[in-house]
Amino acid sequence: MGFGNFKIRFLIFVFLCLGNNLIPAQQKNKTVDFLYNQLDYFLKDPSSSKLHRLSKIIASKEEQLLTKEDKLALVIVQANMGYYYDQFGNIPTAISYYEKAWKTFNNNNLKDYDIIENCLQPLGNLYLKIGDLQKAENTITNYLYLAEQSQNTSKIISAITNLSIAYNNKSNYQKAIKVLRKGEEIAPKNVNILTNLATNYLNSGAIEEAKKHALKAISMDATQVNAYQILAAIELENKELQNAQNYIRTAKLQLLKNPNTSARDIAKWQLAYIDILLSKSAYTEALNNLKEIYEYLLPEYSSDINFPKKEIVIADRVLLKALDVQAYIYQQLNNPLLAIQAFETAFEVNSKLNTAYPLQDTKIIQHSQNRNRTESYIDLLYFMYVTTKDAKYVVKAFEAAENSKAPFVNEALLSKQLLLQYKNDLLVKRNKELTNEIATYDTYILQEKQKEYEADISQIQKWTSVYEMKSIELTDVTQKLQEKYPNLLFKQEKIPIFELQEKLKQDELTLIEYFFGKKTVYQFKIDADSIEITKTKDIDHFRKMVQNYISYFNKASIITNNVTGFSESSFELYNILKIPKTKKLLVIPDGLLNFVPFETLLTKKSTAINFEKMPFLLKSNILNYEISAAKYLRSNSSNKKLNILGVFPVFENTNLELPFSIEEKNRIQQKFDGVFLEKEDATYAHFLDEAKKHSVLHLSTHAEAGSFSRPASIQFRDQNVLVNQLYGLQLEADLVVLSACETGIGTLVKGEGPLSIGRGFQYAGVKNVLFSLWKVNDKTTSQLMQYFYQNLHFSNSYAQGLHRAKLDFLDAKEISNTQKSPYYWASFVYYGSYQPPTEGKSNWIFIIGGFLLIILFLFVILQKIK
């Protein structure tokens, strides 16, 4: 990239020579000349200060650009600015200008400019560099489609190569191999294709294939640095350290020969070399190499200190990897305190990376990788606590676990609540429109992809292009909003333990929070006076026990056919989970524990076959669930009047029919005011129109958990709504009750939890949700919901209402013992704020009122006697 004076003058010459009709227009168009002259002036001697000046000048002219020639000139200037901002190390601004160039080019149907080479390729590479993998994939797919339309083989190969890098970074090695094989068919001697195939074969464990393709790449081009590094990694795997070192040194020689090698390229090589040093336990030399990496990446870094200060770190994945390696080295050197500091600096880099990601999918990938770092960090803190008995390490461990808890749902809830304060602001309105439009196009793309071989690729591409344009605009609008309202910028801060304990004391709750890692499960127990940490010794046994227990709820018959087995498993899991003996529990699960109904755990050994007599945790504890302690701390009791929006599609005369749904509706109507959409009125559009008017949304319908390729969904009368569509909504309801199957189930993401319908409504702004953990029975669900609303009417507490509903279900004489199995009453769980029940207050009101009536009656009688 980088046009230089000659390219700019040549471009102007081409424009002047396009024809007689164009010459007068160009002569009249002073704006085009001005843009090119300003760019030409900058390119004579590029510098950061001149680039900043150019950006101000261009911004002042954008409103004056009317013709396609004007806008093409703007695209060329913006693409150049993207290139130079990248050269000067300002990647976020570089991305912003490339995005602007692509948006201007696409929205105005411009031609006569190589948008792939000058904009989309470098933009895709920058997304890869910062780890924004979803945007990288979308952008690369965009220019792959354009290249295929123009049958440009070199650009097709470039797109395939970069697309495989995006898949590789997502750990989707087979998908990368599949696309690269297509590239190999087109260009069998392309060394980039061969090298990337070698990389993905290596990552997928196909060592011989990796070696074959790497050697083939080097035989065609001896300068292939990555191929040498792959061979070095293979030799390391085979414990051939000298061979590995030879390959890695050859890679460095090739890097130094190349005049286009960047400091970051050297830093990446250093990381590969450090792998060899680590295999030889050469930790001191490895630490010195890490300092060199920091010097390459951070101009302000001084090698006098062990690792960079948090104030100077940048959003860079090479830097993140270097800090992880440094933490590992300090662990090997038995220096946990320095390892802890290295991890804390890495968390700062990760936080900066997250702010660069506008799309949830990319954030989730990055967060999943950060969870492994968090686990290692908590391991160190636990070791320090056991060694020193200093409680500060327990607090730090809890803070780390908390920071990994549903950060993106928390961010969405906070931002949508704050945006409501400025809902009349035009920027806020545009933000809401764009969020909804992006969710809609994302859904279109997903639905079309699910058709697999029958999918319309050109239609997917059109939607993807619109999706990209909308997301670029959303990034710009979000930035403007944060500049205008700084409180909208989500910052993950340390949770104040004393405030948390004070709130727990006020609510008379004991909190148990789990961190379910790859190698360890930690439990934190916090009450008004203490904070404790415990560690699971055998995670394989723990995982097996949890999975076994969850499997009892796969079908209704499993528990009733093996009551003894269920009872034994339930009591054993109760002990493993270390449930404290208290009356009220706040549970913050993690990993597989998201699917465990804690109320069903048995607090004692039991041989009973009568479910009503079993010592379920439900009988001794009121359970409240939350996605994080931070969300619990932010919550407050709602005293607003409950007004219901009920949605009952019923699906009569179909195989989806829910015959007991109408009875469910009738019982709710007896207790609460509201609007009840029944049968053909229960459409998605009707729901959206009414939702903003009600505090409680009740959906009695069908839902599915989905799979890795198909997102969770919920059925309205007229359409099946994917969870992705819910992300674009901004709902103001206080509670959503999802009276349907599997509404709390979805693809499980580390730390973020299941990508379920329940989570979708939370993401849409609903703070409190009541959802199901497995397929539910229509009749017993209707009965449970009747009990829930009856108790909610008296207690005005969601948690208490559901707790009492389950007890009433177990006590009901008309319900058979078979249907008192936990399968029928335990599916529904409540996640949200804790509201103490007000039924005690209501009873006093009735007592006082009755007493006053008696006095009044006696007074009337006495008056008659007189």
N, C-alpha and C positions, 0 to 999 in steps of 0.2 A: 504494500500500500504506500501512500505518500507520493503525491503526484509530481511535485517539483515544478519549477517554472516552465520547463519544456512541455510537460503534459498538459498543464493548464492552458498554455498558449495554443497548443495543438488542438485542444478541445474547442476553444473559442473559434479557431480557424475552421474546424469542421462545421460548427454552427453557422458561421458566416457563409459557408459554401454550400449549404443544403438547398439553396434555391432562391430565385428572385423574390418570391413571396415572403420569405422569412427575413430578408435583409432589412426592409423598412421597419418591421416589428422589433428587430434587435436594436436598430439604431434608436428607436423611440424608447426602448426599455432601459432606462437608466439604472433600475434596480439590479438587473442581471449583471450589468457591467460593474456596478458597485460591489456586488458580492464576489465576483471573480477577482477584482482588483484587490479587495481586502485579503482574500485567500492568497493571492500571489505575493502580496507584501509579507504576509506571515511566513510563507514557505521559503522566502529568501534567507531568513535566519530564524528558524523555529525556536521558541523558548516558552517556558511556563507562563511568564508574565504576558507575552504577546498572545498566547493562546487564551488567557483569561480576558484580555482586551477584545479579541476576536469574538468570543462568545457573547460579550455584552453588545457588541455592534450588531451581530447577526440577530440577536433577540429583538433589538429595536426595529429591525426591518421585516420581521416575519408577517406582520399584519398587512404589509404593502405588497405581498406576493400574490398576484392574481392569475397570471397565465401559467401554462404548463412549463414554459421555458423558465419562468421565475422559480417554480417549485423544483424543477430539476437542478437548477443552480444551487438551491438550498440543500438538496439531497447530497450533492457533491461536496459542498462545504461541510455539512454535518458528518459525512463519512470520514473526511479528512480529519475533522476534530476528534472523532472517535479514535482514529488511528494514533494521533499525537497524544491524546490524554492517556492512552495505553502506554505509549513510549515513555511518558513522564511519570508513570507509576500510579496514575489515578484511575483505577479500573472501574469503580462505580460510575464515574462521570463518562468514561469511555463507552460503557454499556449504554448509558442514557442517550448519548449522541448517535450511536449506531441504531438504537431503537427508534429514535426520532426520524433518522434517515429512512429506515425501512417502512415506518408508518406513513411518511409523506409519499414515498415512492408507490407503495401499495394502494393507498387510499385514492390517489390521483391517477392510477393506471398509467404510470409513466413508462417510457421506453428509452431506447438508445443509451443505455448505461448498464454496465456489468454489475448489477446489484448483488449477485452471488459473490463474486471475487472481492469486491470493494466494501461490502457491508455484511452479508449474511454469514460468510465463512468466518471472518474475524469475530463477529458477534457470537456465533456458536462456540468458537474456541474460548472466548472469554467466559461464557456460561460454564463451560467445562472446567476452566481454571478455578473459578470460585466455588464450583460444586453445585451450581443450579441446574441439576440434571434434567428436570422436566422441561425447562425452557430450552436447554441445549437440544434435547431430543426434538421438541416442536420446531425449533428454528432449522435444525439440520434436515428434518423431514420435509420442511418447506422448500429448501433449496434443492433437495434431492428430486422433488416433484418437478420443480422448474427446470432442472438440468435434464430430466428424462423427457420433458415436453420438447426441449430444444435439441435432444439427442446429443448432448455435449458429454462425451465419454469421460474426459478428464475430470469434469466437475462431478459426474456421477460417482466416480471412484473416490474422489475427495470426500463427498458426502457419506458414502458407505463407510469409509475409514473413520470419520469423525463420529458417525452414528454408533459404530461398534465401540468407540471409547465411552460414549454415554452409557451404553448397555453394560460395559465392563465395570464402570464406576458404580452401577446399580447392583453389581454382583450377578448380573444376568448373563453368564458366560455363554450358555447355549444359544441364546438369542443373538449374541454378538457373533458367534461362530457361523450361525445360519446366514446372517446378512453378509458376512465376509466371504463365505463360499460363493455367493452370487457375484460378489466383486471379483473373485478369483476366476470365475467363468468368463467374465468380460475382459479382465486384464491379468492373465496368469503370471506375468513377469513383474507385476507391480510390487516393489519391495515394501511399501507401507502396508499393503494388504497382507503380505506374507508375515511381516513382523507382528502385526496386530493379531493374526491368527495364532502365531506362536505364543503371544501373551495370553490369549484366552484359553488355549489348550493347556498352558502351564497352570493357570488359575483353576481350571476344571479338573486338574490331576492327570491329564493325558501328556505325560512327560516326554515320551518318545516322539509324538506328533509335534510337540512344542520345539523340541531340539531339531527335528527335520526341517521345519519351516524357518527357524532362526538361521540355520546353516545355509539354507537355500537363499535367504535374503542377503546374507553376507557374501555369498558367492557371486551375486549379481551386483552388489554395491558394498564395498568394504568400509564405507563411512557410516553404516547403519548402527548408531550408538545403542538404540534400544535392543537390537538383536544381540549385541554383546552382553548387555545387562541381563537379558533373558538367559543366555547361556551361562552367565555367572551364577544366576539364581539356581539353575539346574545343577551345576557342579556343587553348589552349596548344599543342595538337597541330597546329593550323593556323597557328601562329606569330602569332596575333592577340593580342599581349600586353596591349594596352589593354582590349580586350573581356574578356579573362580577369580582369584586375584589377578591372574593374567588377563582374563577377559575384561575385568572391570578397569584395569589400567589401559587396555587398548581403547575402551570406550572413552576414557578421559582424553587420550591423545587425539581421537577423532573430534571430540568437542572443541578442543583448543585450536585445531586446524581450521575449524569453521568460523568465518568472520561474523556470522549471524548468531552465534551462540550468546544467549542472554545469561545474566546473573542467576536467574531462576533455573535455567537449564543446568548450570554448574551445581546449584543447590540440590537439584533432584539427583544428580550423579553422586553427590556427597552422601545422600541418604542411602543409595544403593551400596556405596563403598562401606558405609557404617555397618550394614548387614554382615559383611565379611569380618569386620573388626569384632563385632559382637560374637560371631561364631568362634572366634579365637580368644574371647574374654579379654580383649584389649580395650578395657573400658576407658582408661585415661586418654588414649589416642582418639577413641570415639567421641569423648567429650570435647576435645580440641576441634575435631571436625564439625561438631555441632555449632561451636562458636563461629566457625567460618561460614556456616549456613546462615546464621543470624546476621553476620556482617553483609553477606550478599543480599539478603532480603530486607534488612532494616538499616537504613543509613545512620540512624541515631544510636544504634547499638554499640556499646563499648565492651570489648572482650575482657575487661577487668572484672566483670560480674558473670555469674554462672549462666544466667538466662535472661531474656529481655524483661524489662519492666512492663507491667500491664498497660501503662500509658502509651507505649510506642508500638504495640503489636498491631498487625493489620489482618484483614480478612483474607487469609491465604492458607490453602490446604497443605502445602509443603511445610509451612511454618507449624501448622497443627501437628503434622506427623513427626516433625523434629522434636517438638515438646513432649509428645508421647514417648518417643524413643529415649529422651533424656530422663523422664520419670522412671522408665523401665531400668535404665542404667543405675540410677540412684537406689532403686530397690535391690538390684543385684549387689550393690556396694554396701548394703545395710545402712543406708542413710535415708530413713523414711521422711524426715522433716523436709529435706530438699526435694524428695519425690513428690511430697504433698504440694510444695510451692510450684513445681513444674506443672502438675495437673491443674492447679488453680489458674496459672497463666494460660494453659490450653483451653480452659473453660471460657476465658475472656476472648480468645480467638474464635472459638465456636460461636459465642454470642454475637460477635461482629459478622460472622458468616450468615447467621440466621437473619440478621436485619437486611441482608442483601437479597433474600429470597421472598418474592411476592406470592409464590404459589405454595399451597399446603403440601402437595405431593413431595416437593423437594425438601421442605422443612422436615417432613416425617422421615425421609431417608437420612438426612443429616442427624436428626435426633436419635435415631436408632443406633447410629455409629457412636454418638456421644454417650449412650447408655453404657457401653462397654468400658469407656473411660471412667464413668461415674462409679461403676462396680469396683474397679481397681482402686479408685480413690477412697471409697468407703472401706475397702479391705485394709488399707493403710491406717485409716483413722480408727478402725476397730482394734487393730494391733496396738496403736498408741494408747488407746483407752485401757486395754487389758494390761499393758505394760506399766502405765503411769497412774491409772485410776482417776485421771483428770476428766471430769465430766464435760469439759469444753469440746473434747473430741467426739462425744456422743452428739452434742448439739450440732457440730459441723457435719457429722455424718447424716443427721436428720435433714439439715438444710440441703445437702447434696441430693438426698433421695427426693425431697420435696421439689427441687428444681427440675427433676426429671418427670414429674407427675403432670400429665395432660397439659403441657405448656401451650399448645395451640388452641385447645378449647378454652382455656383460661384467657388467653389473649383475645380470642373472638368475643367471649362474653364481656370482657372489660371494654373493648373498643366499641362494641355495639351499644352497650349501656351509656358510654360517654357520648357517642354520636347522637343519641336521643336528645341530649341537652342542646344540640345545635341543629335539630332536624329541619329547620327552615332555611339553613344556609345552602346556597346553590351548590357549593362544593360537596357538601354532605349528601345532598340529593343525588348528585352525579355519582358519588362513591357508591351509594346504594344501588343505583341503576346498573352500574358497571359490574358490581359484585353479583347481582342477579343474572345479568346477561352472560357473564363468564361461566357461572354455574349451569346455565341453560345450554350453552354451546358444548361444555364439557360433557353434559348428559347426552346430547345429540351424537357426539363422537363415540362415546362409550356404547350407546345403543347400536350404532352402525357397526362398530368393531365386533360386537357380539354375534353378528351374522356370519363371521369368519369368512369362508370362501365366497359367499354371496355378497359380501360387503362392497359398497360403492367407494372405491379408493379416491376417485376424483371428488366425490361429495365430502368424504372425510377431510381431504386436503383443503377444500374451500372453508369448511367449518374451522379447521385448525388455524387457517390464516386469519379468519375473523377473531377467533379466540386469542391469538397472539396480539392482534391490534388492540383488542379490548384490555388485555392484561398489561400492555405497554402504557395505555392511557391510565389504567388503574394505578400503576406505579407512580405516574406523574401526579395524579390527583391525591394519592396517599401522601406523597412528599409535601405537596402544598398544604394539605390539611395539618400535617405534623408541624409545619413551619408556623401555621396560623394558630393552631391549638396544641402546644407542646405536651400537654397532659395526655394526648392520644398516643404518644410514643410508648409502647409497652416495654417496660424494664423489669426484668426478673430480679427482685430484690430479696435479701435474706428475710426469712419469716421471723418476726419478733416472738421468741419463745415465751417470754413473760406475758405478752398480750394473749397468746394462744392459751396459756394455762389459765389466765383470768377468765377467758370466755368459757373454757371447759368447766371451770368452777361454777360460773354463773348458770350454765346449762346442766350441771351435775352429770357431765359425760366423762367417760374414759376413752381416749383415742388409741386405736391400734392401727399402725400403718406398716405396710409390707413393701419391701424392695425385692423383686424376684429377678435375680441375675442369672447369668449362664452357669456360674459355678457355686453360687451361694444365695440363700434367701435370708434377708435380715428382717427382723420385726422391731418396730419402735413402739413403746407403750408410754403414753404421756397422760398424766392427770394434773390436778391442780397443784400438786406438790412435788412431782418427780418426773424424770425422763429416763427411760431405760432402753437398752439395745440388747437383743439376743440374736444369735447366729445359728442357722441350721447346719448341723454337722454333715449330714448325708443328703445332698440335694437330689441325687438320683432316686433315692427312696421317697423323698418328699414329693418329687414330681410324679412318680408312679402312684403314690397315694392320692394325690389331687386328681389326676386323670381317672383313676379307678372310681373315685367318688362321683365325679362329674358324669361318668358313663351310666350311673344308676338312673339318671334323669333323661336318658335318650328316648325311652318309651315308658308308657304308664305301667306295663306289666313287669318290668325288671325288678322294681322294689317289691311288689306284692308277691312275686314268685320266689323271692329270696330275702325275706324280712330279716332273717338272722344275719346273713352276709352284709346287708345294708347297715344294720345296727352296729356290727363290729367295725365296719369301715368308718361309720359316722363318729363313733366314740374315739377311735384311733386318730382320726383327723382333728378332732376337737383338741386332743392332747398335743399333737404335733404343732397346731397353730397357736398354742399357748394362749388360749382365750382367758383373759383375766376374769375373776369372779366379781362382777359388779352389776348394777341394775340397768344401766344405760350405756350403750356402746356406740362409738362412732368408728366405723370401719372404712379404711382406705386401702382397698385391695390393689394387687398388681399382677400382671401376667395372667397365668391360668386362674388365679384366685378371683379374677373378675367374673368367672362363671360359677363360683361356688355360692350356694344359698346358705349363708352362715346360720340362719335361724333353724335349719334342719339338723345341725350338729347335736349329738346327744351328750349331755353333760355328765352322764353316769352310764355304767354298763346296764344293758336292759335285755331281758328275754321276752318282753311283751310283744304280742302280735296285734294287740289293739293299739292303733296309732294314737288314739286320744290319750292313752295312759303313758306314752313314751315321754322321757324327760328331755324334750327338745329345748335348745337354747332359747327359742321363742318364748317359753314359759317363764324364764327367769330374767330375760333381758329385753329391753326395747332397743332394736337395732336401727341405726341411721347410717347410710352409706354416703360417701363423698368421693369426688375425683381427686381432691387434694386438700391438705390442711389449710393452705392459703385461701382456697375458695370458701371453706368453712369459716375462716376468720373474717372474711369480707361480708359474710351473710348476716342478715338480721331478720327477726321475726316479722312476717307480713300480717297486718291486721285488716287488709283490704277485704271488702265484701266479695265473696266467691260467686262469680257469675259464669255459668258453664256454656261452652260451645261444644255440642255433641255431634259427632259424625258417625252415622250408622248406615253404610251402603247396603247391608243385608244380603245383596246378591241373590234375591229370591229366584227360584226356578232355574238355578244354575248349579254346577258342581261346587261352587264357592259359597253356597248359601249358609248364612249364619242365623238360624231360626231363633236362638235365644237372645240375639242382639236387641230385638225390640223390647223384650222384657227388661233387659238391662237399662234401656233408655227410659222406660216408664218409671222404674224405681228411682232413677236419678232425678227425673222431673218432679217426683213427689217431694223431694227435699230441697231442690235448688232451682232458682230462676235461670233462664238462659234461652238459647236458640238451639234447636235440635234438627240437624239436617238428616233426613231419612230417605233411604232408597235413591231414586234418581236425583234428588236434591243434594246428595252427598258427593258432589264433584270437587275436584281440587281447586278450581277457580272460586267456587262458592265458599270453600273453606278459607282460602286466602283473604277473600273479601270480608268475612266475618271475624277472622282470628284476632284482628287488632282491637275488637270491641269487648273481648272477654278475658277474664283472669285465669280461667282453667280451660284447657283444650282436651277433650276426651275423644279418642279415636277408637271405635270398636270395629275392627276390620281384619284383613289378612296382611301379613308381612313375611319377609324372608330374610335370612341372615346373609345370603349371597355366598360368594366364594372368592378365591384370589383373582379370578378373571371377571367376576360379576359382582358389582357392589350390592349392599343391602338395599331393600326396597320396601315400600308400604303401598297398599292398594286403596285407591279411591274408586268411586263408582265408575268414573270415566277413564282413568289411567293409572298405571303403575308408576309411582314416583320413586326415583333413585335417591339414595342418601346424598349424592352430589348436588341434587337440586335444592336440598334443604340448606346447604351451605350458603346459598345466595340470599336467603331470607333474612329479614330483621323483624323478629317477633317480640312482642312486649308482654306476653302472658307470663303469669307467675308459675304455672304448673302445666305440664302436658302429661296426660295419662294415656299410655299406649296399650290399649286392651286388645292385644294381638300377639301372634306367635313371634318369638325370637327377636323382639325389638331391642334387646340389649346385646345381641350377638352380631358379630361381624369379624372381618379379618383383624387379627390381633396384632397391634403395633407396639413395640417396646416402649413403655412409659406413657404412651398416648392412650392405650387401652383399645377396646374393640371399635372398629369403624362401623358402628351400628346406627340404626335409625334413632335410638335414644341419644347417641352422641350427636347425630345430625341436628336434632332439635336444640340441644345445648349450644351447638355451634351457631345456630340461628338466633340465639339470644335468650332462650328459656332457661332460667337458673335451676329449676327443679323438675325432675322427670321421674315418672313411675313406669317401668318397663318390664318385659319378660325375658327369662333366661333360657327358655326352651319352647317347644311347640306346646300350645295350651289347648285344653278342652273347652269348647264353646259354652256348654252348660255350666260347668263348675266355675269358669271365668266369670260368667254372668252373675252367679251366686256370690262370688268373692267381691265383685265390684259393687253389688248391692250392699254388702256389709261395710265395704270401705266408705261409701258415700253416707251411709247411715251414721257411722262413727265419726266421719269428718264433720257432719252436721252438728254433732254434739261437742266435739273436742276442738275443732278449728285447727287441727294439727295434722299435717300430711303423714308424718312418721307414726304418730299415735293412731291415726285413723287406719293405716294399713296394718299395724301391729294388732289392734283390737279385731280387725276384720279376720285375720288369720286365726286368732283364738276363737272367735265366734264360729268360724267355719269348722274348727275341730270340735267344738262343743255342740254343734247343731244335731239334734236328735234325728232329723229327717234325712241326714246325709249318711250313707252307708260307710262301714269301716274301710272298704276298698277305696272309696273316693276321699277318705281322710288321709290317704297316703300323701307324703310331702310333694309328690309329683303334681298334685292338683292344687295345693294352696301356697306352695313356696316359690313358684315361678316368678311372681312379681316382687320386685325390690324397688325401694325408693332412694334416689340419689338427690340430695339437696339440703337446703337449710333446715336446721332443727327448730321447730316451734313447740314450746312447752304447751301441753293441752290446757284449754280454758274451761274444761268441763267442771272442774272443782268450783271455779268462780260462778259458773252457771248454776250449779246446785245451790250455792249460797244465796244466789239471787232468788231462786224458787223458794228456799226455806224462809228467807226474810219476807218475801212477798206473801207466802202462806201465813206467816205469823201476823203480819199486818192485817190480812183479811179476817183472821180470827178475832183480833182486837176490835176491828170495825164491826164485825157481827155481834160481839158481846155488847159493844157500845149501843147498837141499834136496839138490842133486847132490853137493856137497862132503861133506855129512853121510853120504850113502850110500857115497862112496869111502872115507871113514874107517872 
